[in-house]
Amino acid sequence: MFINKTKFLQFLMTGCYMTPENYLRSKGVEIGVGCNISACRLSAKEGYLIKIGNYCRIARDTVFFTHGGLYSLRHLYNDPNVDYFGKIEIGDYVSIEEDCKILPGVKIGNNVIVGAGSIVTKSIPDGWMVAGNPCKHVGYTEDWYHKVKEMDLQSKNLNDDEKKRFLLSLPDDRFVQKPLMKPKSSI
């Protein structure tokens, strides 16, 4: 029996054969136009508390939390009905990279980049780049775009073989190179 690899991976990541975007929509998430959403998940059933703007990228393994942290406290304080919720709102032109966690009550502004593995515990203003656990401001998207533009290789429309040949033909100084880490100052 032949199984479509893409559909099989979608099933493993989302528990269904629909696209990740349609899966989120089926859970009540409001999603704008032109989004690129990979397999991500909701930590609860309240997808209707999440709004994603236009032209957003939500990378794989992102998790949205609309509530949480009360299971043990309900038992400790003998208060079985205590509950709280927070809406999540993501603006337009936002890129949330792999394996991020978005906590209840977070609002992410327009033109924001959230670095891979970030835990978003606070709202983020327009035009910021954030990363880390918990995420912190690391720059501005406009500055980063202009820096990337200086390194632009114009390879976006090449097929895989063309891109491989092109990239392997370039000298090392045409690639992004990160500086060495520096030790913390001693106290």
N, C-alpha and C positions, 0 to 999 in steps of 0.2 A: 504494500500500500504506500503510495507517494504522499508525503506530507509537505505542504508548502512551508519552507523554513521561516519566512517572515511571519506567516500566520501562527506558526508554532511558537516562535519567540514572543509574539504579541500575547498569545495565550498564557505563556509562562509568566510574563511580566505583569499582565493586567487581569488575568483570570478569565479572559473572554477573547473572542475572535475579532472584536471591533477595534478600530484604530484607537490609540490612546486619547485623542481629542474627543471622539464619540463616546468613549467610556466615561470621561469626565462629564461630558454633557448629560449622559444618562443618569449621572449622580446629582445633577442639578447645578453644576458649575457653569457660570455664564462666561462665554469665551468670545472675544472679538474676532475680527477678520484677519486673515493672513498670518495666523500663528503656526509655529512649528513645535509640536508637543510630542515628546518621546514618552515612553512608558514611565509613568509616575503614579503615585498613589495618594489616597486620602487616608488619614488615620482614623476617621470616623465616618458616619453616614451623612453628615451635614454639608454636602457639597454645595448646596444652595446658599451657603454663607461665603462662597468664594467667587470672586470676579476677576477675570483675566482680560486685560485690554487688547488692543490691536497690535499686530506684528510683534508678538512676543515669542521668545524661544524658551521652552521649559525642557531642560535636558533630563535624561533618564535618571531614575532613582530619586527624584525630588519627592519629598513628602510634605503634604499640607496638613497642619493640625488646627482644628477649629475649637478644640477643648482638650483637656487632659490633666493628669496628675492628681486626680481625686480618689481613685479606687481605694488606696490604702487609708486615706484620711476619712473616707466615709465610714470605714470600720473602726478606726481608732477613736473617732469622736461620736460614734454611734449616730451618725447623721446620714442615713442611706439616700436621701433625696437631694443633697447638696450638689450643685452643678453650675458651671459657668461656660460661656462661649465667647468667641471673638471672631469677627468677620475678617477675611483676608481680601485685600484689594491690591491688584497689580496693575500699574499704569500701562501706557503704550510704549512700544519700543524697548521692552525689558528683556534681558537675557539672564536666565537663571541656569547656571551650569550644573554639571552632574553632582548627584548625591547631596543636595541641599535640603535643609529642614526649615520650613516656614511656620512660625508659631502663631497662635491665636492673636488676633487684634492687630496684626502687622499690615501696614500700608506701604507699598513700594511705589515710589513716584515714577514719572516718565523718564525714559532714556537712562535706565539704570542697568548696571552689570553686577550680578551676584556671583562671586568666584566659586569654583567647585568646592564642595565639602563644607560650605558655610552653614552656620546655624543663625538664622535671622530671628533675633529676639526683640528688635525694635524697628520702628518704621524708618524708611529711607527716603531722603529728599530727592527731588529731580536731579538728574545729571551726575549722580554719584556712582563710584565703583566701590564695592565692599567685598571683604573676604575674611574668613577665619571663623573661630569658635570661641566666643560669640563673634559675629562679623563686626568688623571695624572699617571705617573709611580709609581707603587706600589710594584714592585718586578721583579724577573727574573723567567722565566718558569722552567729553570733547577733547581734552588733552591727549587721552589715550588714542583716540581716532587719528589725530594729526601725527602722533608718533608712529602708529601703524602705517599710515599713508606713506611715510618716508621709506618704509621697508616693503611697500607693495610690489609684489612680483607678477601681478596680472595673470594668475594661473587659474582663476576660478572656473573658467569655461573649458579647461582642458579635460580630456577623458583621463582615466587612471593611468594608462600607458604613457600618454603624452606628458602628464604631470610628473610621473616617475623619471622619465628621461630628462625633462627640463630641470627638476630639482637636483638630481644627481650630477648635473653638468655645472652647477653653480659653485663658486668658491665659498668657503665657510663664512666670510664676512658679509654675505648676503642674507644669512639666517639670523634670527633673533638669538642673542647671547646674553645670558644673565650674569650679573656680577657675583663674585664670591660672597658668601655670608660673612658678616663681621661678628666677633664676640661682643657680648654685653660689656659695658664699662664696669670695671670693678669698683666696689663701694669703698 
